[in-house]
């Protein structure tokens, strides 16, 4: 078949295999339904996949070719125009099918409201699931603009299913601040201003050894100089190499059973953000199959 007639594949380096042989599945979910500032996250999955085809297959940190494990790029989930709660349900169903097939799944967003679908699927299969959230925003509102399934409520909905370890958060509402002050059962946070300080990785990950983890990365976790193409960039975010050290340690403590990367809002002509996020996704795959 002519390449132009095939769906775009993540990486596409010649190591593609049939679904049955793949160890990893990339699940694109181009959903954008509750954004409250900058738009464009619906284009995130396609931009990540397009940029991935410029990435070298060799992983310089691990000295391996992670794609040799077999990566399957799933068809994008058709969710445009659907209410967020319905989207979460569809994601939970497809994500669960992939987990039951023995795949390690990395979901590409799309806005952060998609994460509860992946978490629900993982929580149903991994008791005592812990969510590790890399993010600039707490996303702990119980409701936002009369919508309990808004992107601003993503982690509140995840907290219904699992405990949460948030890393890098540096922006939240007075209501969220008061809730944190009172203490939230099952919730711990390492704020953004502590990222990169002495002992920060141990403080972020303490107690997670041997626990099943679902990793969610909102790309606004990073400093905007690294990933400027996101709906609500916040100054003072995580740096690249320090974050890779955090992820390396997280996957060593493992198991990280699934992941998502969300909130890339591509900007025409600004390629480095797309490429950086694609590199991040491939690094997660590399750590998962190490």
Protein Blocks (a to p, Z undefined) as FASTA:
>chain_A
ZZklpccdehjnopaccfklpmbdcddddddfkbcbbghjlmmmmmmmmmmmmpcfbdfk
lopafklnopaddddddfehiafklmmmmmmmmmmmmmmnopacdddehjfklmmmmmmm
mmmmmghiacddddfbfolafbgghiakbfklmmmmmmmmmccddehiabdcfklmmmmm
nopehiacddfklgopahklmmmmgokgopacdddddfklpcfklmmccfbdcehiacfk
lmmmmmmmmmmnmpcfbdcdehiacdehiamlmmmmmmmmmmmmmmmmZZ
